[in-house]
Structure formats: C-alpha cells, structure tokens
Amino acid sequence: MPTTLTLKNIPDVVYARLKASAEMNRRSLNSEAIMCLETVLTPQRTPPSERLARARGLRLQMADNVFTAHDIDTFKSLGRP
C-alpha cells in the first residue's frame, strides 16, 4: 500500500529544479519527486556489456564531428555566468 510523505523546508533552488524537471517531463510535482527518489534509491544495474555497447554507439555517432580545443572550451562555458 502506498504511503504519504510530507516534505518540509525544501530549499527554493531544489523546488525550482524539481518543478522545471516535472514540466519538462510532463509530470506532476508528486510524480517527478517519486521518480527522482526511485532513480536514486532503486537504481537499475546496467550490465557492463550493455554500457560498452552504448558507448560504442555514441562514439560512432560522433565520428563525423571533430572538435577543436576552442570548441570544447566554448561548450564547457555555455550556460555559465
């Protein structure tokens, strides 16, 4: 049977991030909070072979992109004040 949980004194920054994440994922705040808790508390173990296959697939997708050191510095600074 599901249990009700009340959270108090949530920092404004955490609340804002949760709310933005909920909107982005088209979920209610409650559903987003549950999803975050489930993700952290009951992580799914990915077999190393699957992780390696995903990494290889990403590498193939990026094969056509060549980034210079300047490009990488620009990417790293995006969104920073």
C-alpha positions, 0 to 999 in steps of 0.5 A: 500500500502506498504511503504519504510523505510530507516534505518540509523546508525544501530549499527554493533552488531544489523546488525550482529544479524539481518543478522545471524537471516535472514540466519538462517531463510532463509530470506532476510535482508528486510524480517527478519527486517519486521518480527522482527518489526511485532513480536514486534509491532503486537504481537499475544495474546496467550490465557492463556489456550493455554500457560498452555497447552504448558507448560504442554507439555514441562514439560512432555517432560522433565520428563525423564531428571533430572538435577543436580545443576552442570548441570544447572550451566554448561548450564547457562555458555555455550556460555559465555566468 
